[in-house]
Amino acid sequence: PLPSQIPELQRELDAYLDHYNRRRPHQALGGLAPLEYLARIREEAVPTESQMC
């Protein structure tokens, strides 16, 4: 059933976005969820000069 109130709709949208971005594996990201992929990229990033000082 469709939500009948805006707050209910917002909860459902938030839950979907959480699933899509935090839990659902994405084929284009090597089977990782977007936040897992982002964390991995940040770990592998080369530090900038200001980060090294």
N, C-alpha and C positions, 0 to 999 in steps of 0.2 A: 504494500500500500504506500501511496505517496504521502509525504509529511503534510500535515495540515497547518502547521505553524512555522514561522521563520526560525525560531530557536531549534526546533526539531530538525528542520532542514539543515541548519548550520552544523549540528552535531553529526548528522549523516555525512555531510561533505567533509568535515574534519576527519572523520574516521576513514573515509575513502582516501583522502590525501595522505594520511598517515600510512595506510596500507601500501599505497602506490609508491611513496617515496622512501619508506623505511623498511618494508618487509618484502615486497614483490620483487623477485629477480627480473632483471632486464637483460634480454639477449644481447643488446648492443653494448652492454657494460660487462660482458663476460660472465653473466649469470649473477652479478651482484646487484643489490638494491642501490639506488642512487646515493644514499648517505654512506653506505659501505664503500662505494667506489670513490666518493669524495675524500673520505678518511684515508683511504689507501694512497690516493694521489698526493695528499698533503704530507703523508709520511715519507714519500719518495721524492718530494720536491727538494731542489737544491736550495740551500739557504742563501739569502741575499747578503750583501756586505754588511748591512746594518744588523742582521741577525747573528753574524759571526763575531761581532765586537762585544 
